[in-house]
Every structure is written in C-alpha cells, then in structure tokens.
Amino acid sequence: MRCYNMFIIVNNTTMVIIMKVTSIVVVSVMCNVVFIIIMMTMHIITFANHKGGVGKTTSTLNVAQTLARGGKRVLLLDCDAQCNLTMSFPQKTTANLGEVLQNEKTLAEVVHLVAPNLWLVNSTPHLHYLEKVIAAQFGYELLLKEALGPMADRFDFCLLDTPPSLSALTYAALV
C-alpha cells in the first residue's frame, strides 16, 4: 500500500491534508512484461489546526455533504471530544471512536449511516482522557491509519475532524 500526501493551506490558518491511498496489484506477467493496475481505494482528508473556531468542523461537514451529493461514498470521523460534528446529525448511536481507540470494537462496528452516501463515526467527550492514555502507547500515531485500512475499499473519501490542539489524536489523524 502506498500513500501520497498533499498539503493545502486554507485561509492562511487551516491546514488540510489529503492522503491518497492506493494499492498496486500485479495482474499478469507475460513475455517479461508486467501489467500493473493501480486501484484507487480511498482519499483521506484531515482538517487540522491548533486553534479553535477556525472552521474545521464546518469545513469537514460541508466538504463531506458536497462529496456525498456528488455520489461519492464518504466516511466522517469525529476525532474531537467536543463532538460538534457528531451533534450535526440527528441519528445517534452509543458506538464511538473511543471504543476503537481502546480496541473494544473495530471501526466497521462503530460506523453508521447518517445520510445517503454519508457515514459517521461518533465522537465522545471521553476522548479527552483517551488522548492521554493513547499518547503513552508505543505506535499510537498509527492507530487511526491501521483502523482505516480495512475500510479503504468501502469508501471513496474519509474526512477527519480533529480537536483544536496538537494532541496525540491530531497527530494520529495526520499520519
């Protein structure tokens, strides 16, 4: 699996990172010629800024709804303990990102449909505490990347809304 990162600066303050996840499959080897097909599986976009109130959640929501209305399958991850992205939708479930970070459930078990072509992984106020716990673990920065791996073929885009800080969860969302 190869990942290509692209950084975009929005409004001189908000940094958006677009990660293109692709997998390369060797189809056939004939007469010393290798045919390779590159399959696009999922684009990951992270909205991050260390300051609050700059429009991360609003931008995440608007981009997600635009992509979903365009026929793309979009996964939203609310990585912010303030839960504003989660509260933007009337459908609620008790399953949340905290359970994934604690290895109690997989990401596939906590995803739920909130609109046509739009799925959400809820946040929880408990993430403030969990960020401190996961920051003490070796390899914490790969938690979200590893959780998203099995979901790559189910969605065209994954948008991550991060907390207004440079915390462990923000760092994990950027990796």
C-alpha positions as CSV (number, residue, x, y, z in Angstrom):
1,M,0.0,0.0,0.0
2,R,1.4,3.4,-1.0
3,C,0.3,6.8,0.4
4,Y,0.9,10.2,-1.2
5,N,0.4,13.3,0.9
6,M,-0.6,16.7,-0.3
7,F,-0.8,19.8,1.9
8,I,-3.2,22.6,1.2
9,I,-3.4,25.8,3.2
10,V,-6.9,27.3,3.6
11,N,-7.4,30.8,4.8
12,N,-3.8,31.1,6.0
13,T,-4.6,29.1,9.1
14,T,-6.3,25.8,8.4
15,M,-4.2,23.1,7.0
16,V,-5.9,20.4,5.0
17,I,-4.0,17.2,4.3
18,I,-5.2,15.0,1.5
19,M,-3.8,11.5,1.6
20,K,-4.4,9.3,-1.4
21,V,-4.4,5.6,-0.6
22,T,-3.8,3.3,-3.4
23,S,-3.0,-0.4,-3.8
24,I,-1.0,-1.8,-6.6
25,V,-2.0,-5.2,-8.0
26,V,0.1,-7.2,-10.4
27,V,-2.3,-8.6,-12.9
28,S,-0.2,-10.6,-15.3
29,V,3.3,-11.4,-16.2
30,M,3.8,-12.3,-19.9
31,C,6.9,-12.3,-22.1
32,N,8.8,-10.2,-19.5
33,V,6.1,-7.6,-19.5
34,V,4.4,-6.8,-16.2
35,F,0.9,-5.3,-16.3
36,I,0.1,-3.3,-13.2
37,I,-3.3,-1.9,-12.3
38,I,-3.4,0.9,-9.7
39,M,-6.7,0.8,-7.8
40,M,-7.9,3.9,-6.0
41,T,-9.4,2.9,-2.8
42,M,-9.9,5.9,-0.6
43,H,-8.8,9.6,-0.2
44,I,-8.2,10.7,3.4
45,I,-8.7,14.4,4.2
46,T,-7.8,15.7,7.6
47,F,-8.9,19.1,8.8
48,A,-6.4,20.3,11.4
49,N,-5.5,23.5,13.3
50,H,-4.2,24.0,16.8
51,K,-6.7,26.9,17.3
52,G,-10.4,26.5,17.8
53,G,-13.1,28.4,16.0
54,V,-11.4,28.5,12.6
55,G,-14.0,26.4,10.8
56,K,-12.6,22.8,10.9
57,T,-15.9,21.2,11.7
58,T,-17.9,23.4,9.4
59,S,-15.5,22.7,6.5
60,T,-15.4,19.0,7.2
61,L,-19.2,18.9,7.2
62,N,-19.6,21.0,4.0
63,V,-17.0,19.1,2.0
64,A,-18.5,15.8,3.1
65,Q,-22.0,16.7,2.1
66,T,-20.8,18.1,-1.2
67,L,-19.0,14.9,-2.0
68,A,-21.9,12.7,-0.8
69,R,-24.3,14.6,-3.0
70,G,-21.9,14.1,-5.9
71,G,-22.3,10.3,-5.5
72,K,-19.2,9.6,-3.5
73,R,-19.2,7.3,-0.5
74,V,-17.9,9.4,2.4
75,L,-16.8,8.4,5.9
76,L,-16.7,11.1,8.6
77,L,-14.5,10.6,11.7
78,D,-15.2,13.0,14.5
79,C,-11.9,13.0,16.4
80,D,-12.8,16.0,18.6
81,A,-14.0,15.4,22.2
82,Q,-16.3,18.5,21.7
83,C,-18.5,16.2,19.5
84,N,-19.7,19.1,17.3
85,L,-19.6,17.0,14.1
86,T,-21.4,14.2,15.8
87,M,-24.1,16.6,17.0
88,S,-24.6,17.8,13.4
89,F,-26.7,14.7,12.7
90,P,-29.9,13.6,14.3
91,Q,-29.0,9.9,14.1
92,K,-27.2,8.8,17.3
93,T,-25.7,5.6,18.4
94,T,-23.7,4.8,21.5
95,A,-20.8,3.3,19.5
96,N,-17.9,5.8,19.2
97,L,-14.3,6.3,18.2
98,G,-13.2,5.8,21.8
99,E,-14.2,2.2,21.6
100,V,-12.0,1.8,18.5
101,L,-9.0,3.5,20.3
102,Q,-9.4,1.2,23.3
103,N,-9.5,-1.9,20.9
104,E,-13.0,-2.8,22.2
105,K,-14.6,-2.6,18.7
106,T,-13.4,-2.2,15.1
107,L,-14.1,0.8,13.0
108,A,-16.6,-1.2,10.9
109,E,-18.6,-1.9,14.1
110,V,-19.0,1.8,15.0
111,V,-19.7,3.3,11.6
112,H,-23.3,4.3,10.9
113,L,-25.2,5.8,8.0
114,V,-26.4,9.4,8.7
115,A,-27.4,10.5,5.1
116,P,-27.3,9.0,1.6
117,N,-23.6,8.2,0.8
118,L,-22.5,9.6,4.2
119,W,-21.4,7.6,7.2
120,L,-20.2,8.8,10.6
121,V,-18.0,7.5,13.4
122,N,-19.2,9.4,16.5
123,S,-17.0,11.1,19.0
124,T,-17.3,11.1,22.8
125,P,-16.3,13.6,25.5
126,H,-14.3,10.7,26.9
127,L,-11.7,11.3,24.1
128,H,-10.0,14.0,26.3
129,Y,-9.0,11.2,28.7
130,L,-8.3,8.7,26.0
131,E,-5.8,11.0,24.2
132,K,-3.6,11.0,27.3
133,V,-3.8,7.2,27.5
134,I,-3.0,6.5,23.9
135,A,-0.2,9.1,23.9
136,A,1.6,6.8,26.3
137,Q,1.4,3.8,24.0
138,F,4.1,2.9,21.6
139,G,3.0,3.5,18.0
140,Y,-0.1,5.5,18.9
141,E,0.3,7.6,15.8
142,L,-0.6,4.7,13.6
143,L,-3.9,3.8,15.4
144,L,-6.2,5.6,13.0
145,K,-4.3,4.6,10.0
146,E,-4.5,0.9,11.0
147,A,-8.2,1.2,11.8
148,L,-8.9,2.8,8.5
149,G,-7.0,0.2,6.5
150,P,-9.8,-2.5,6.3
151,M,-12.4,0.3,5.4
152,A,-10.4,1.6,2.4
153,D,-12.5,-0.3,-0.2
154,R,-15.8,0.7,1.3
155,F,-15.5,4.4,0.9
156,D,-14.2,6.9,-1.7
157,F,-13.3,9.6,0.9
158,C,-12.6,9.7,4.6
159,L,-12.8,13.1,6.3
160,L,-11.3,13.6,9.8
161,D,-12.3,16.5,12.0
162,T,-9.6,17.0,14.7
163,P,-9.6,18.7,18.1
164,P,-8.3,22.3,18.4
165,S,-4.9,21.2,19.7
166,L,-1.7,19.5,18.6
167,S,-2.6,16.4,20.6
168,A,-1.9,12.7,20.2
169,L,-5.2,12.3,18.3
170,T,-4.5,15.2,16.0
171,Y,-1.1,13.7,15.2
172,A,-2.6,10.2,14.6
173,A,-5.1,11.8,12.2
174,L,-2.3,13.5,10.3
175,V,-0.3,10.3,9.9
